[in-house]
Structure formats: C-alpha cells, structure tokens
C-alpha cells in the first residue's frame, strides 16, 4: 500500500491543456498501466505559489451523528476564505454534499473555489487505512461515480476532474480504478495537522514550517473533526502573503506544472 504525500511522480503528458478562462481544468495523463497519476505538489521554480485544499469529509455511516447535532460542515471557514479572497480546492465526499446541499451548491458555484471528488462514502480504498471501513475492489469505481451524482444533485454542475483518496491511502488497484474514470489523483506535501487538533497555534506553525514554493496543503472543512481550521486559515494566509506567496487552486497549480501561467 502507498499512502500519504510521499508520491511525487513526474507529471505525464497533459490530457488537457493548461487552465485558461473558459477552458476545461487541466488533468495529467494516467501513468503506465492506466494508473491515475498522483500529483503531490506543483513546481518549485515558478515563484512562491501554494494551494490550500480542504477535505469536506463525511462517511456514509455518519448520518445518525449528523441528525443528532454533530457538525461535519464548517461555514465559518468558507466565510473566512471568502473574506480573505483565498482561492481553494474543496475535496468533497458525496455524503457531505447530500447532508449539506445548499453549502455544496454555494461552494460549487463560487468562482473562488473548485469542488473535487473525495469519494462518496469516505471508506478506504485499501486495507489498514487509519481505521476507516474498507471498500471491496468491485465497489471502488461505483463509489467515485456516486459522489459525482451527489454533487450534481446538490447543484455542483462542474466538479473538477481530480480525486483525493480517503485517508490518502491508495494502491495500484485504486489508482487504476480512478485512472479509468479520467481523474488525476491529488495528494499533498504539507500535512497541516488540523484533524482533531485543539491547538490552533501548533497547526499554524506546522503549516508555515512546511510550505515551500509549489506546496499543496491539506486541511479539513469539518467542524467536529477539525475545530481549529478557521483560526488557522486566518493566521496562515496573512503570514504567507507577507512572505510573498500567491494562492492557487489545484487546477492552477497543475497548469503551472505543465508550463502555463
């Protein structure tokens, strides 16, 4: 099993050209054997650019907890990103979109953001992935497609063709299933540490210590599991801007890696 941000394979030939106004988001051609290419960070030599990404996690079996009052959304975080004018990519599970359709639609229609696929169920695509339930191999493709259906039902008309593996865990079988759907797999090179964190300052330090030109940072858009993330964003964004960083969506980071602007 391969997991986490360790894969930084050289991008393959682009399946679509670099992102420009009105064009399709750029993707990266599958690796040999039809395995989805794994993109963990952008170019290190294109100036101080960084992509903030947020996983809107909700597993398929957490509906009862949501009904009992647990919050898997984080509208204050989205409001902070809007106030700070920070473009971002939200990796959303289909179950999250079903639970919060108005928020999913609002995020999906805001040009500041892009919505990408994080599976429907947030069940693991491999065994031994942080205790997540595991999907059998024959259910992986259907789970990804079900998420896309949930997005469209919620009103997210144009999700970008990127996928983040639940838990960041994947193997060749999982990559082949995702690659067969024409998706580029997106990992990260900076783990924020916001999941289940209670010390926002520690998360801020971890992000600032980890960011390099071209970094992709993983955070979460889930109040119950990542309660400090709004505060982290409000601290990190001004500091990175003071250091000269410019924020990009993942689509723009991939375009930069392919030689675009």
Order of alpha helices (4+ residues) and beta strands (2+ residues): beta-beta-beta-alpha-alpha-beta-alpha-alpha-beta-alpha-beta-beta-alpha-beta-beta-alpha-beta-alpha-beta-alpha
